């Protein structure tokens, strides 16, 4: 896909479990986050307070908790 935005056209084909995780201060626009959420209605959604884009580096305990919750 040439961009993440154009990849949205394929979201309807997603069959895997999805958990959207965004930092509160992520570089993605809130409107993009909402669009992704609407196109993946079965997806879980977490917005991490005080985090930016690299949540796994900034708040690894949050990522670990989310992964452990589905393990």
C-alpha positions as CSV (number, residue, x, y, z in Angstrom):
1,X,0.0,0.0,0.0
2,X,1.4,3.4,-0.8
3,X,0.2,4.9,2.5
4,X,-1.6,4.0,5.7
5,X,-4.6,6.0,4.6
6,X,-5.0,4.0,1.4
7,X,-4.7,0.8,3.4
8,X,-8.1,1.6,4.9
9,X,-9.7,0.3,1.8
10,X,-8.6,-3.2,3.0
11,X,-9.8,-2.9,6.6
12,X,-13.1,-4.6,5.7
13,X,-11.1,-7.7,4.9
14,X,-9.4,-7.9,8.3
15,X,-10.4,-11.1,10.1
16,X,-7.7,-11.0,12.9
17,X,-8.3,-9.6,16.3
18,X,-7.3,-5.9,16.3
19,X,-6.5,-3.6,19.2
20,X,-5.9,0.0,18.2
21,X,-3.5,1.7,20.6
22,X,-2.7,5.4,20.3
23,X,-0.8,7.8,22.5
24,X,-2.8,10.8,23.6
25,X,-0.2,13.0,21.8
26,X,0.3,10.7,18.9
27,X,1.2,12.3,15.6
28,X,-1.9,10.8,14.0
29,X,-4.9,13.2,13.9
30,X,-7.9,12.4,16.1
31,X,-10.0,12.2,13.0
32,X,-7.7,9.5,11.5
33,X,-8.0,7.5,14.8
34,X,-11.8,7.8,14.7
35,X,-11.9,6.8,11.0
36,X,-9.8,3.7,11.8
37,X,-12.1,2.8,14.7
38,X,-15.2,3.1,12.6
39,X,-13.7,1.0,9.8
40,X,-12.7,-1.7,12.3
41,X,-15.8,-1.8,14.6
42,X,-14.9,-5.1,16.3
43,X,-11.5,-3.6,17.2
44,X,-10.6,-2.7,20.8
45,X,-9.4,0.9,21.2
46,X,-7.0,2.3,23.8
47,X,-5.7,5.8,24.1
48,X,-2.7,6.0,26.4
49,X,-2.7,9.2,28.5
50,X,0.5,11.3,28.2
51,X,2.1,9.0,25.6
52,X,3.2,10.0,22.1
53,X,3.7,7.7,19.1
54,X,6.2,5.2,20.3
55,X,4.2,3.7,23.2
56,X,6.2,0.5,23.3
57,X,9.3,2.6,24.2
58,X,7.5,5.3,26.3
59,X,5.1,3.1,28.3
60,X,6.1,-0.5,27.8
61,X,4.1,-1.6,30.8
62,X,0.9,-0.6,29.0
63,X,1.8,-2.6,25.9
64,X,2.7,-5.6,28.1
65,X,-0.6,-5.4,30.0
66,X,-2.6,-5.2,26.8
67,X,-0.7,-8.2,25.4
68,X,-1.1,-10.2,28.6
69,X,-4.8,-9.5,28.6
70,X,-5.3,-11.5,25.4
71,X,-2.7,-14.2,26.1
